[in-house]
Amino acid sequence: MTSSTLKERVQATMKSEDTEGAFELYVTRTPGYLWALLFKKLHVHPITVTLLSIVIGAAAGYFFYWNSLYMNFIGMLLLIWANWYDCADGQLARMTGQKTLIGRILDGFAGDVWFFSIYFFLCLRMTPETAPWGRPWKTWIWIIAAYSGFYCHSKQCALADYYRNIHLYFLKGKDGSELDNCAQQRTLMRALPWNGKEWFHKIYLYFYGNYTQGQVKMTPKFQKFYRLVQARYKGEFPQTLRDRFRTASLPLMKYTNILTFDTRVIVLFISLAIGKPWLFFCFEIIVLEALRLYTCHVHEKFCDRFTKELENE
């Protein structure tokens, strides 16, 4: 297998070059693809790979508890390893056709487990340590971490995921995107019976509906634009509209990547390397939250402009 052939095969697993850049290609996707090839050869099920990623990522948090660069470095390696497996499970599922609901749920759950473990052990580490104002952190670090994780982190990732799927929807159409909304999920959930076969799917749709509802609430002007184009074009959008939307949305894709995993983890590693892990929370609360608000403002602004243009046609 030549390097060019490998690159082409990895690129084929990427959703779009618009939404995934060179960093994702070489640092995440390629190692994940190679792991997926190995797991396919060994007949390992994608769910097994997902469970391994959850365990490895959660274990990484424990190594961030220690005020030791050596221990922290082990945690960094484990988190990178977990992320490769998180990438590999989806690629393996597509290679083998072993796509399941439980696999999709666990895949979405993996990152939450990693970061809960990371926040928990960082808080344990910093509770007795001295804060920048000269006194121990005590309960303050738990409050800061809770706000950083449950509010900032969750909103940042949800919005970034939504904007990427919106971009893919206008770029590739419905089949190339995972653009869902809460109304669809609620309708599907209510249609399923409470029986031994469907109860798990029904519960999943309830929580996934809440997730998509949060995305909808953050993007009111996009919702208005989306309803208008759906009513007017019935999902068959003119190519000119697709091109104009892509042109407006494309500059924001680099920000959606920053709001998710890679940049966040790089800052985490730097803060650990310099012995100031509290800077990671500051980065999430100040820098990434400002970027989320800016990205949302720009996206909502051009959606409002497109809506007015369509209404005046």
C-alpha positions in Angstrom: 0.0 0.0 0.0 1.6 3.3 -1.1 1.3 6.5 1.0 -0.8 8.1 -1.7 -3.2 5.2 -1.7 -3.4 5.3 2.0 -4.2 9.0 1.9 -6.9 8.6 -0.7 -8.5 5.8 1.4 -8.4 7.9 4.5 -9.9 10.9 2.7 -12.7 8.7 1.5 -13.7 8.1 5.2 -13.8 11.9 5.9 -17.2 13.6 5.7 -15.8 16.6 3.8 -12.6 18.5 3.3 -14.6 21.6 4.2 -15.2 20.3 7.8 -12.1 18.3 8.3 -8.7 19.8 7.6 -5.1 18.5 7.4 -4.8 18.1 11.2 -7.7 15.7 11.3 -6.4 13.9 8.2 -2.9 13.2 9.5 -3.3 13.2 13.3 -6.7 11.6 13.8 -8.1 10.0 10.7 -5.0 8.2 9.4 -4.1 6.5 12.7 -7.8 5.7 13.3 -8.0 4.2 9.8 -5.0 2.0 10.4 -6.4 0.8 13.8 -9.7 0.1 12.0 -7.9 -2.1 9.4 -6.3 -4.1 12.2 -9.5 -4.5 14.1 -11.2 -5.7 10.8 -8.5 -8.2 10.3 -8.9 -9.5 13.9 -12.7 -9.5 13.5 -13.2 -7.1 16.4 -16.7 -5.6 16.6 -17.0 -1.8 16.5 -18.8 -1.7 19.8 -15.8 -3.4 21.4 -13.5 -0.6 20.0 -15.9 2.0 21.4 -15.9 0.4 24.8 -12.1 0.3 24.7 -11.9 4.0 23.9 -14.2 4.8 26.8 -12.1 2.9 29.2 -8.8 4.3 27.9 -10.1 7.9 27.8 -11.5 7.6 31.3 -8.2 6.2 32.6 -6.4 9.2 31.1 -8.2 11.4 33.6 -6.6 9.5 36.6 -3.1 10.3 35.4 -4.0 14.1 35.3 -4.6 13.9 39.1 -0.9 13.7 39.8 1.3 16.8 40.0 3.9 14.9 37.9 4.8 15.7 34.3 5.7 12.0 33.8 2.2 10.8 35.0 0.5 13.6 33.1 2.4 12.6 29.9 1.0 9.0 30.3 -2.5 10.5 30.5 -1.9 12.6 27.4 -0.8 9.5 25.5 -3.9 7.6 26.7 -6.2 10.4 25.7 -4.7 10.5 22.2 -5.0 6.7 22.0 -8.7 6.9 23.0 -9.3 9.4 20.4 -7.8 7.2 17.7 -10.1 4.4 18.8 -13.1 6.8 18.8 -12.3 7.5 15.2 -11.6 3.9 14.3 -14.9 2.5 15.6 -16.9 4.5 13.1 -14.6 3.7 10.2 -14.7 0.0 11.2 -18.5 0.1 11.3 -18.7 1.5 7.8 -16.1 -1.0 6.6 -18.0 -4.0 8.0 -21.5 -2.8 7.8 -21.9 -3.4 11.6 -23.8 -0.2 12.4 -26.0 -0.4 15.5 -28.0 2.0 17.6 -26.1 1.0 20.8 -22.9 1.7 18.9 -24.0 5.2 17.9 -25.1 5.9 21.5 -21.8 4.7 23.0 -19.8 6.6 20.4 -21.6 9.9 21.4 -21.2 9.0 25.1 -17.4 8.3 24.9 -16.3 11.9 24.9 -18.6 12.8 27.8 -17.0 10.0 29.9 -13.5 11.1 29.0 -14.0 14.7 30.0 -16.0 13.9 33.1 -13.1 11.9 34.3 -10.6 14.6 33.4 -12.6 17.3 35.2 -13.1 15.1 38.2 -9.4 14.2 38.7 -8.3 17.8 37.9 -10.6 19.1 40.6 -9.3 16.5 43.1 -5.8 17.5 42.3 -6.4 21.3 42.6 -8.7 21.3 45.7 -5.8 21.6 48.2 -3.6 23.6 45.8 -3.1 27.3 46.1 -5.2 29.4 43.7 -3.8 32.5 41.9 -5.3 34.7 44.7 -3.1 33.0 47.3 -5.6 30.6 49.0 -6.5 27.0 48.4 -9.1 26.4 45.6 -11.3 24.2 47.8 -14.9 24.1 46.5 -14.3 26.9 44.0 -12.5 24.7 41.5 -15.5 22.3 41.5 -17.9 25.2 40.8 -15.6 26.5 38.0 -15.2 23.0 36.5 -19.0 22.4 36.6 -19.7 25.6 34.8 -16.9 25.0 32.3 -18.0 21.4 31.6 -21.8 21.3 31.9 -22.5 24.7 30.4 -19.6 25.9 28.3 -18.2 22.7 26.9 -21.5 21.1 26.2 -22.9 24.2 24.4 -19.7 24.7 22.4 -19.6 21.1 21.1 -23.3 21.0 20.4 -23.2 24.2 18.4 -20.1 23.1 16.5 -21.6 19.8 15.7 -24.8 21.4 14.5 -23.1 24.0 12.2 -20.9 21.3 10.6 -24.0 19.2 9.9 -25.8 22.2 8.5 -22.8 22.9 6.2 -22.8 19.3 5.1 -26.5 19.4 4.4 -26.2 22.3 2.0 -23.0 20.9 0.5 -24.0 17.2 0.1 -27.7 17.0 0.8 -29.6 15.0 3.3 -27.7 11.8 2.8 -24.3 13.5 3.4 -25.4 15.0 6.7 -26.7 14.1 10.1 -28.9 17.2 10.4 -31.7 16.4 12.8 -34.2 18.4 14.7 -36.1 18.0 18.0 -39.6 17.8 16.3 -38.5 14.8 14.2 -37.0 13.0 17.2 -40.1 13.7 19.3 -42.4 12.3 16.6 -40.2 9.2 16.2 -40.1 8.7 20.0 -43.9 8.9 20.4 -44.5 6.5 17.5 -42.4 3.7 19.2 -44.2 1.4 21.7 -43.0 0.7 25.2 -42.1 -3.0 24.6 -39.1 -5.2 25.0 -37.8 -4.4 21.5 -38.2 -0.6 21.3 -38.0 0.8 24.8 -34.2 1.4 24.6 -34.6 3.2 21.2 -37.4 5.3 22.7 -35.3 6.4 25.7 -32.4 7.3 23.3 -34.7 9.4 21.2 -35.9 11.3 24.2 -32.4 12.3 25.3 -31.3 12.9 21.7 -34.4 15.1 21.2 -33.3 17.2 24.2 -29.9 17.5 22.6 -31.2 18.7 19.3 -33.7 21.0 21.0 -30.7 22.8 22.6 -29.2 23.2 19.2 -32.4 24.7 17.8 -32.7 27.2 20.7 -29.2 28.5 20.0 -30.0 29.2 16.3 -33.4 30.9 15.9 -32.5 32.8 12.7 -31.2 29.7 11.1 -34.4 27.9 12.0 -36.5 30.6 10.3 -34.3 30.4 7.2 -34.4 26.6 7.2 -38.2 26.5 7.4 -38.5 29.0 4.6 -36.2 27.1 2.2 -37.8 23.8 3.1 -41.3 25.2 2.4 -40.2 26.8 -0.9 -37.9 24.2 -2.3 -39.1 21.0 -0.6 -35.5 20.0 0.2 -34.3 20.3 -3.5 -32.3 23.5 -3.0 -31.1 25.4 -6.1 -27.3 25.0 -6.7 -26.9 28.7 -6.5 -28.3 28.8 -3.0 -26.1 25.8 -2.0 -23.0 27.6 -3.3 -23.9 30.9 -1.6 -24.6 29.2 1.7 -21.3 27.2 1.5 -19.4 30.4 0.8 -20.8 32.1 3.8 -20.5 29.0 6.1 -17.1 27.8 5.1 -15.0 30.4 7.0 -16.7 29.3 10.2 -15.7 25.6 9.8 -12.3 26.3 11.2 -13.9 27.7 14.3 -16.2 24.7 14.8 -13.1 22.5 14.8 -11.5 24.7 17.5 -14.7 24.4 19.5 -14.6 20.6 19.6 -11.7 18.3 20.6 -8.3 19.0 19.1 -7.6 22.6 20.2 -9.3 22.0 23.6 -7.0 19.0 24.3 -3.8 20.9 23.1 -4.6 23.6 25.6 -5.2 21.0 28.3 -1.8 19.4 27.5 0.0 22.8 27.6 -1.7 23.8 30.9 -0.6 20.5 32.4 2.9 20.8 31.1 3.4 24.2 32.8 1.8 23.0 36.0 -1.3 25.3 35.8 -4.2 23.1 34.9 -6.7 25.8 36.0 -5.8 27.6 32.7 -7.6 24.9 30.8 -10.9 25.9 32.5 -10.2 29.6 31.8 -9.6 28.8 28.2 -13.0 27.0 28.0 -14.9 29.7 29.9 -13.3 32.8 28.3 -11.7 32.0 24.9 -13.9 29.1 23.6 -17.1 30.7 25.0 -16.3 34.0 23.2 -15.6 32.0 20.0 -18.9 30.2 20.3 -20.8 33.5 20.7 -18.9 35.0 17.8 -19.5 32.0 15.5 -23.2 32.0 16.4 -23.5 35.7 15.8 -21.9 35.4 12.3 -23.9 32.4 11.3 -27.2 33.9 12.5 -26.4 37.1 10.7 -26.0 35.6 7.3 -29.0 33.3 7.8 -31.1 36.4 8.6 -29.7 38.1 5.4 -30.6 35.1 3.3 -34.1 34.9 4.8 -34.8 38.5 3.9 -33.5 38.1 0.4 -35.8 35.0 -0.2 -38.8 36.8 1.3 -38.2 39.8 -1.0 -37.9 37.7 -4.2 
